[in-house]
Amino acid sequence: MLKVLGAQIREFKRDSILTPLFMILEVIMEMIIPMLMSSIIDEGVNAGNLSHIYKIGACMAAAALVGLWAGIMGAKYGARASAGFAKNLRQSMFERIQTYSFSNIDKYSTSSLITRLTTDVTNMQNSYQMLLRMAMRAPASMIIAMAMSFVINARLASIYLIAVVFLTCCLGLIIPRATKYFRQVFEKYDELNASVQENVSAIRVVKAYVREDYETGKFEKANSNIYNMFLRAEKLVVMNMPLMMATVYTCILLISWLGAKLIVAGGLTTGEMMSMLAYCMNILMSLMMVSMIFVMLTMSYASAKRIAEVLTEEPDLSNPEDPVYEVSDGSICFKDVDFAYNKEGKRVLKNINLDIRSGETIGMIGGTGSAKSSLVNLISRLYDVTSGELFVGGLDVRKYDMEALRNQVSVVLQKNVLFSGTILENLRWGDKEATQEECMRACQLACADEFIQQMPDKYNTYIEQGGSNVSGGQKQRLCIARALLKKPKILILDDSTSAVDTATDARIRKAFAEEIPDTTKLIIAQRVSSVQYADRIIVMDNGEVAAFGTHEELLKTSPIYREVFESQTGGNADFDQNGGDL
């Protein structure tokens, strides 16, 4: 985990090295000042030597200025190193997520990935800055101050040693209990983000069903869980402060009492006692910093582990050593294909054998859960087959470069997504170099041009996040147009005309037949009217191909297809050529 996270420091190594060096320099200057102060008291004030006071005072001022400069530079480089580390973490995580296959993404919830990219990374940024500055400064300050104390008077310095051992034991009892709660907090953040995400994305449904109070209660519960976890942890952590202060004041009293006796006996000077008290505060404050560093690092351990999980997650799909970049045609062949989402899980697709010629229009129909979407997801290699072989253009899909394959297999998924931006910007997801005329032509084929022309800004109309300012049918047609701009050899429409009326659906199918005859078209639909004029129709049932043939053949040979047809048409087989009822 440390190796994975350490690799993200990259160009900020110099800043990461300079920060602790400046911190050590600051500590050295701070440790020199009490020694100089002792000299002023003993050899200047007590001896009445004014020139010595001026000379040592100037040295103290110089040490203070150097320490100040070192502290400022340490803060500067520490901020740059930690912010850069966080930037690299976010960038690397996001880039890694882009390489994931669907099966990889299925392992994480959306809210969990968002928490890792935001809250966890911020936590790591704060921890890294503390690690570079305080984790170097506090131990160095404590060790140097302890050494200087023993140089002055070993008997008095032993009081610090006892105090350090005592506080270390106390921290050893407090920190493990506190960290247990800190580790649980970040899992609760996932629940909080999930609640917010669901509420915001489905706000129209929430309001339509007057469920604001329910959603507020759900959020309040998630919010309270985080509050309670932090409260439990902080209750333990705050015990550190009274223990620390009690130890500090006890040390001061003991040093003052024993130091006074030593001064009277001539074994210690007044200046040396002042230095001992200064070092006392340094040692114990440094120990308190060390305790806070442990708490912060413990908190960040949970975040570090979650971030490392994302960075080390290996994509299930990868390119072969010598990938093929050219898809010759749109032919598709399934040979004894089985598929399961989990290797040891239940098979979703079983013994699929299909042979589809390039340029054919293939309909696909079947009940909910019959694995229609799972079947077409294999074609563009969004998932890999569990067993068997799948060929596109006469070549196993695992031999293609994935980007090249997916550029030739255009998919309009069941869940249509538009992004924030203009209509043109959304269309150019299909082809970033597409001209406005090409975009308009694709929209005409998808029957989207008619409603775009009625908008005030036409193709420059701004689409809100998630396409909330267009209807379901309009969103589907824009997604179809976007897919057409890729000029694919295979076009898959996964129930992507369900929100379109039957007349428009028929016009889209007619445009496909006339304008892209060489493109293999797979149309998944719930309506028989959307697939009955396809060259052939696949009937799916429980993950298997129950039947495969033309509309007329299936009416005679497939009870499932005939049942669906009769339930939708009332048994009337007379349909016009546009797919509408006569």
NULOKOL-180190 format. One record per residue (C-alpha): x negated, y negated, z negated. Coordinates in steps of 0.001 Angstrom, whole numbers, plus 500000, padded with zeros to 6 digits. Layout:
N
NODE:east:north:up
NODE:X:Y:Z
...
END
This chain:
582
NODE:east:north:up
NODE:500000:500000:500000
NODE:497187:497578:499119
NODE:495470:498366:502407
NODE:498648:497722:504391
NODE:499363:494420:502631
NODE:495710:493348:502618
NODE:495620:493648:506394
NODE:498149:490788:506559
NODE:495668:488248:505133
NODE:493938:488146:508527
NODE:492932:484561:509443
NODE:493346:483392:505851
NODE:490419:485430:504467
NODE:488229:482325:504184
NODE:490890:480517:502131
NODE:491364:483639:500005
NODE:487638:483756:499217
NODE:487191:480019:498585
NODE:490129:479814:496162
NODE:488659:482056:493407
NODE:485200:480480:493903
NODE:486619:477035:493206
NODE:488523:478451:490240
NODE:485305:479830:488752
NODE:483604:476475:489287
NODE:486486:474742:487487
NODE:486186:477186:484565
NODE:482418:476639:484299
NODE:482939:472876:484102
NODE:485627:473319:481444
NODE:483351:475562:479377
NODE:480458:473083:479561
NODE:482535:470218:478136
NODE:482942:471685:474571
NODE:479162:472279:474409
NODE:478507:468682:475447
NODE:481105:467483:472937
NODE:479256:469405:470193
NODE:476021:467682:471202
NODE:477648:464245:471070
NODE:478924:464876:467538
NODE:475802:466489:466128
NODE:473039:464587:467903
NODE:474863:461391:468773
NODE:477527:460448:466215
NODE:475970:462066:463133
NODE:472459:460926:464101
NODE:473625:457458:465163
NODE:471952:457887:468575
NODE:474004:455679:470922
NODE:471917:456396:474033
NODE:472451:460125:473553
NODE:476214:459512:473344
NODE:476109:457554:476627
NODE:473982:460139:478384
NODE:476013:463162:477274
NODE:479264:461214:477805
NODE:478234:460605:481412
NODE:477514:464331:481787
NODE:480974:465127:480366
NODE:482602:462708:482813
NODE:480681:464269:485707
NODE:481669:467779:484589
NODE:485303:466678:484291
NODE:485253:465165:487798
NODE:483637:468252:489310
NODE:486193:470429:487488
NODE:489027:468235:488752
NODE:487731:468418:492314
NODE:487311:472205:492053
NODE:490861:472540:490703
NODE:492284:470462:493554
NODE:490373:472427:496187
NODE:491396:475703:494574
NODE:495036:474627:494663
NODE:494702:473532:498296
NODE:493079:476726:499553
NODE:495277:478891:497319
NODE:498454:477323:498720
NODE:497206:477764:502274
NODE:496155:481376:501702
NODE:499429:482385:499990
NODE:501668:480577:502501
NODE:499695:482110:505372
NODE:499893:485554:503785
NODE:503680:485196:503503
NODE:503890:483968:507115
NODE:501970:486992:508349
NODE:504085:489348:506254
NODE:507321:487967:507708
NODE:505949:488040:511245
NODE:504577:491576:510951
NODE:507789:492878:509373
NODE:509967:491285:512041
NODE:507744:492598:514850
NODE:507756:496040:513249
NODE:511549:496052:513056
NODE:511677:495283:516794
NODE:509809:498542:517467
NODE:512267:500636:515467
NODE:514562:503059:517179
NODE:518193:503221:516138
NODE:517349:506133:513836
NODE:514739:503997:512032
NODE:517174:501117:511615
NODE:519792:503516:510263
NODE:517546:504067:507202
NODE:517919:500468:506041
NODE:520956:498288:505517
NODE:520955:494865:507172
NODE:521128:493161:503774
NODE:518128:495171:502571
NODE:515994:494070:505524
NODE:517030:490443:504988
NODE:516098:490663:501284
NODE:512700:492109:502191
NODE:512044:489355:504731
NODE:513066:486555:502351
NODE:513179:487227:498603
NODE:510511:489932:498559
NODE:508117:487950:500757
NODE:508586:484804:498628
NODE:507847:486869:495545
NODE:504682:488207:497175
NODE:503641:484674:498168
NODE:503938:483441:494569
NODE:502119:486495:493249
NODE:499298:486176:495751
NODE:498747:482532:494862
NODE:498711:483418:491168
NODE:496352:486312:491896
NODE:493881:484049:493700
NODE:494010:481258:491151
NODE:495127:482398:487699
NODE:493966:486009:487970
NODE:490461:484709:488605
NODE:490584:481664:486360
NODE:492091:483216:483216
NODE:489758:486239:482822
NODE:486715:484135:483734
NODE:487723:481456:481229
NODE:488331:484035:478503
NODE:485039:485896:479084
NODE:482878:482765:479311
NODE:484552:481157:476285
NODE:484079:484371:474305
NODE:480404:484558:475278
NODE:479850:480910:474367
NODE:481576:481469:471007
NODE:479291:484384:470159
NODE:476288:482262:471102
NODE:477415:479585:468632
NODE:478423:481917:465770
NODE:479043:485633:466107
NODE:480891:485863:462761
NODE:483508:483280:463701
NODE:483744:484611:467277
NODE:484746:488040:465920
NODE:488064:486407:464877
NODE:488796:485834:468613
NODE:487929:489418:469371
NODE:490410:490695:466798
NODE:493070:488287:468111
NODE:492509:489447:471703
NODE:492837:493109:470705
NODE:496012:492362:468729
NODE:497663:490423:471578
NODE:496622:493044:474128
NODE:498405:495724:472085
NODE:501517:493524:471849
NODE:501497:492944:475612
NODE:501071:496667:476137
NODE:504373:497190:474329
NODE:506265:494295:475968
NODE:505268:494491:479650
NODE:506270:498123:480473
NODE:509754:497499:479091
NODE:510135:494238:480997
NODE:508892:495664:484292
NODE:511579:498348:484289
NODE:514192:495606:484595
NODE:512220:493573:487145
NODE:512017:496597:489439
NODE:515788:496988:489363
NODE:516435:493317:490135
NODE:515432:493522:493795
NODE:517796:496417:494463
NODE:520560:494203:493067
NODE:519500:491451:495491
NODE:520404:493850:498329
NODE:523936:494137:496924
NODE:524195:490345:496597
NODE:523044:489745:500181
NODE:525398:492465:501434
NODE:528321:490743:499704
NODE:527441:487359:501225
NODE:526832:488805:504690
NODE:530101:490723:504788
NODE:532080:487771:503509
NODE:530628:485221:505940
NODE:530781:487486:509009
NODE:534357:488576:508237
NODE:535661:485296:506812
NODE:538625:485264:509215
NODE:539723:488706:508033
NODE:539266:487648:504401
NODE:541510:484639:504900
NODE:544032:486536:507001
NODE:544539:489039:504176
NODE:544231:486392:501423
NODE:541382:488317:499805
NODE:539294:485339:498695
NODE:539747:486199:495015
NODE:538683:489797:495606
NODE:535560:488726:497519
NODE:534745:486140:494854
NODE:535030:488834:492208
NODE:532768:491156:494182
NODE:530165:488420:494568
NODE:530458:487484:490896
NODE:529790:491098:489924
NODE:526660:491295:492118
NODE:525504:487897:490861
NODE:526092:488890:487227
NODE:524097:492091:487696
NODE:521049:490064:488761
NODE:521584:487614:485893
NODE:521831:490404:483327
NODE:518729:492182:484645
NODE:516662:489000:484555
NODE:518042:488135:481118
NODE:516997:491509:479689
NODE:513532:491178:481166
NODE:513094:487567:480059
NODE:514221:488390:476504
NODE:511279:490734:476283
NODE:508841:488403:478053
NODE:509649:485385:475834
NODE:508553:487394:472796
NODE:505069:486845:474169
NODE:505173:483114:473361
NODE:505867:483219:469603
NODE:503322:486039:469191
NODE:500803:483983:471135
NODE:501391:480786:469173
NODE:501326:482609:465823
NODE:497990:484147:466786
NODE:496605:480780:467960
NODE:497521:478988:464744
NODE:496217:481877:462628
NODE:492900:481704:464479
NODE:492721:477926:464035
NODE:493382:478239:460294
NODE:490805:481021:459853
NODE:488160:479196:461892
NODE:488838:475936:460048
NODE:488593:477643:456658
NODE:485568:479844:457401
NODE:483951:477112:459512
NODE:484285:474585:456663
NODE:482575:477014:454289
NODE:479765:477569:456798
NODE:479323:473811:457296
NODE:479021:473316:453528
NODE:476531:476185:453363
NODE:474586:474731:456298
NODE:475236:477675:458620
NODE:477321:475651:461125
NODE:477398:472062:462345
NODE:480525:469948:462720
NODE:480048:469781:466486
NODE:479717:473539:466735
NODE:482940:473964:464796
NODE:484719:471569:467180
NODE:483404:473643:470092
NODE:484634:476850:468442
NODE:488145:475396:468080
NODE:488122:474313:471735
NODE:487001:477775:472824
NODE:489691:479271:470587
NODE:492394:477481:472551
NODE:490723:478437:475841
NODE:490525:482115:474951
NODE:494073:482450:473684
NODE:495635:480352:476450
NODE:493744:482421:478988
NODE:495099:485555:477391
NODE:498618:484163:477696
NODE:497941:483459:481393
NODE:496721:487034:481823
NODE:499946:488307:480272
NODE:502012:486219:482700
NODE:499889:487505:485578
NODE:500719:491064:484541
NODE:504420:490211:484447
NODE:504264:488542:487868
NODE:502287:491391:489399
NODE:504723:493896:487946
NODE:507614:491973:489461
NODE:505819:491799:492798
NODE:504994:495527:492765
NODE:508607:496352:493573
NODE:508568:493776:496383
NODE:505204:495002:497664
NODE:506479:498564:497822
NODE:509625:497541:499729
NODE:507616:495445:502212
NODE:505071:498229:502730
NODE:507929:500634:503491
NODE:508977:498454:506430
NODE:505403:497963:507679
NODE:504486:501655:507470
NODE:507746:503006:508883
NODE:506711:504805:512046
NODE:509088:504388:515002
NODE:510692:507704:515866
NODE:510363:506883:519550
NODE:507148:506001:521343
NODE:505772:505829:524868
NODE:503870:508815:526286
NODE:500140:508504:527010
NODE:500619:507853:530735
NODE:504147:506470:531050
NODE:506033:506183:534327
NODE:507179:502625:535067
NODE:509429:503227:538067
NODE:512903:504788:537862
NODE:513567:506193:541338
NODE:517386:506326:541222
NODE:520386:506494:538915
NODE:520863:510267:538811
NODE:521406:511778:535335
NODE:521010:515399:534286
NODE:521623:516937:530857
NODE:520184:520434:530381
NODE:521200:522320:527230
NODE:521091:519127:525175
NODE:521756:519177:521443
NODE:521571:516091:519251
NODE:521732:515354:515532
NODE:521121:511990:513856
NODE:519102:513746:511184
NODE:516789:516578:512128
NODE:518293:518873:509537
NODE:521791:517421:509757
NODE:524881:518536:511596
NODE:524680:518531:515393
NODE:526701:515714:516915
NODE:526261:516944:520494
NODE:526163:520640:521334
NODE:525044:522402:524500
NODE:525580:519470:526905
NODE:525067:520350:530560
NODE:525913:517647:533097
NODE:524684:516729:536562
NODE:525569:513208:537729
NODE:524554:511977:541180
NODE:523112:508517:541735
NODE:525804:505942:542558
NODE:528677:507973:541107
NODE:531308:506380:538903
NODE:531828:508631:535918
NODE:534639:508177:533438
NODE:534415:509480:529898
NODE:537344:510064:527608
NODE:537857:511789:524295
NODE:539160:511314:520788
NODE:537536:509182:518110
NODE:534411:510937:516823
NODE:534013:513124:519901
NODE:530426:511744:520339
NODE:530970:509761:523548
NODE:528725:506890:522388
NODE:526117:509325:521101
NODE:525942:510917:524547
NODE:525304:507683:526460
NODE:522828:506402:523827
NODE:520528:509241:524830
NODE:520368:508057:528455
NODE:518542:504802:527663
NODE:516562:506647:524976
NODE:517972:504752:522055
NODE:517740:508169:520425
NODE:515829:511268:521505
NODE:517507:514602:522127
NODE:517069:517115:519315
NODE:516688:519961:521798
NODE:517076:520429:525520
NODE:516116:517997:528282
NODE:517581:514795:529687
NODE:516547:513599:533150
NODE:517044:510157:534711
NODE:515939:509702:538315
NODE:514738:513307:538301
NODE:512284:512732:535423
NODE:512517:513499:531705
NODE:513338:510233:529902
NODE:510474:510893:527447
NODE:507984:510415:530300
NODE:509102:506861:531077
NODE:507861:503639:529582
NODE:510786:502783:527293
NODE:510978:499152:528399
NODE:510981:500153:532066
NODE:513693:502772:531441
NODE:515920:500416:529468
NODE:515572:497714:532110
NODE:517098:500179:534589
NODE:519778:501482:532208
NODE:522011:498575:531293
NODE:524306:499233:528340
NODE:527310:497238:527223
NODE:527661:498629:523728
NODE:530899:499319:521912
NODE:530109:496476:519531
NODE:529710:493397:521719
NODE:527282:490761:520457
NODE:526722:487227:521688
NODE:524033:484967:520286
NODE:524099:481317:519287
NODE:523428:479239:522405
NODE:525066:478284:525682
NODE:526837:480746:527957
NODE:523920:480500:530399
NODE:521405:481287:527659
NODE:523420:484355:526677
NODE:523722:485534:530283
NODE:519971:485195:530820
NODE:519382:487873:528218
NODE:520027:490146:531210
NODE:517464:488311:533375
NODE:515575:485359:531924
NODE:514694:484169:535450
NODE:518284:484292:536771
NODE:519488:481184:538585
NODE:522822:479584:537765
NODE:524221:480926:541042
NODE:523220:484483:540086
NODE:524813:484007:536666
NODE:528005:482736:538260
NODE:528079:485703:540665
NODE:527700:488178:537775
NODE:530508:486418:535905
NODE:532741:486605:538973
NODE:532184:490373:539157
NODE:532982:490665:535436
NODE:536057:488407:535819
NODE:534482:485933:533364
NODE:534079:482988:535757
NODE:537787:482196:535643
NODE:537873:481349:531929
NODE:534386:479762:531914
NODE:535506:477230:534547
NODE:538347:476170:532267
NODE:535970:475263:529437
NODE:534940:471598:529074
NODE:531204:472272:529543
NODE:531670:475350:531728
NODE:528428:477388:531745
NODE:526823:475015:529259
NODE:529528:475700:526673
NODE:527948:476486:523325
NODE:528678:479924:521889
NODE:528910:479923:518107
NODE:527159:482570:516030
NODE:528578:486000:516806
NODE:530711:484553:519633
NODE:533348:483358:517180
NODE:534677:480678:519560
NODE:535610:483122:522351
NODE:538212:485877:522320
NODE:537431:489590:522209
NODE:538236:490042:525899
NODE:536142:487013:526892
NODE:533236:488295:524821
NODE:533455:491693:526542
NODE:533430:490144:530011
NODE:530417:487944:529175
NODE:528562:491026:527928
NODE:529386:492895:531143
NODE:528114:489946:533212
NODE:524938:489872:531134
NODE:524401:493597:531823
NODE:524980:493127:535573
NODE:522248:490488:535761
NODE:519703:493217:534998
NODE:520594:494785:538363
NODE:520341:498234:536787
NODE:520321:501633:538442
NODE:522642:502887:535678
NODE:525409:500819:534076
NODE:527065:502115:530904
NODE:530262:500502:529654
NODE:530929:501886:526189
NODE:534617:501101:525671
NODE:533704:497562:526686
NODE:536992:496689:528389
NODE:539239:497685:525490
NODE:540188:494037:524809
NODE:540846:493308:528505
NODE:544308:493638:530077
NODE:544824:496470:532571
NODE:544980:494144:535613
NODE:541629:492531:534768
NODE:540195:495951:533982
NODE:541219:497147:537447
NODE:539671:494064:539104
NODE:536373:494663:537268
NODE:536300:498292:538409
NODE:537103:497271:541979
NODE:534279:494704:541945
NODE:531870:497357:540700
NODE:532847:499756:543465
NODE:532418:497123:546173
NODE:529412:495127:544904
NODE:527178:497714:543188
NODE:527947:500998:544993
NODE:524425:502377:544476
NODE:524523:501866:540711
NODE:525574:504860:538645
NODE:528442:503713:536441
NODE:529503:505456:533226
NODE:532757:504102:531819
NODE:533824:505171:528337
NODE:537448:504293:527692
NODE:540470:505155:525612
NODE:542880:504344:528454
NODE:543345:506889:531213
NODE:544002:504008:533627
NODE:540395:502830:533115
NODE:538866:506141:534226
NODE:541354:507942:536446
NODE:539915:506513:539673
NODE:536361:507445:538761
NODE:534618:509970:540994
NODE:534609:512401:538095
NODE:535663:512318:534453
NODE:533993:513854:531409
NODE:536348:515021:528656
NODE:534595:515138:525284
NODE:535868:517105:522314
NODE:534036:517595:519019
NODE:530605:516905:520533
NODE:531047:519207:523510
NODE:531982:518726:527150
NODE:535464:520192:527193
NODE:536001:519521:530906
NODE:534359:517722:533828
NODE:536092:516964:537113
NODE:538334:514599:539052
NODE:541578:513183:537681
NODE:543663:515633:539687
NODE:541533:518626:538677
NODE:541681:517729:534999
NODE:545455:517352:535029
NODE:545618:520969:536167
NODE:542794:522496:534120
NODE:542274:520424:530938
NODE:544969:520520:528235
NODE:543202:517721:526340
NODE:543119:515363:529326
NODE:546707:516211:530275
NODE:547876:515522:526717
NODE:546144:512112:526646
NODE:547507:511249:530077
NODE:551070:512185:529185
NODE:550934:510359:525837
NODE:549880:507139:527608
NODE:552136:507366:530658
NODE:555144:509240:529372
NODE:554308:512034:531787
NODE:554573:509764:534850
NODE:551772:510607:537247
NODE:552642:507817:539676
NODE:550068:505089:539225
NODE:549282:502370:541731
NODE:545784:502022:543120
NODE:544942:499187:540718
NODE:545440:501348:537666
NODE:548673:499699:536516
NODE:552116:501242:536021
NODE:554394:501202:539050
END
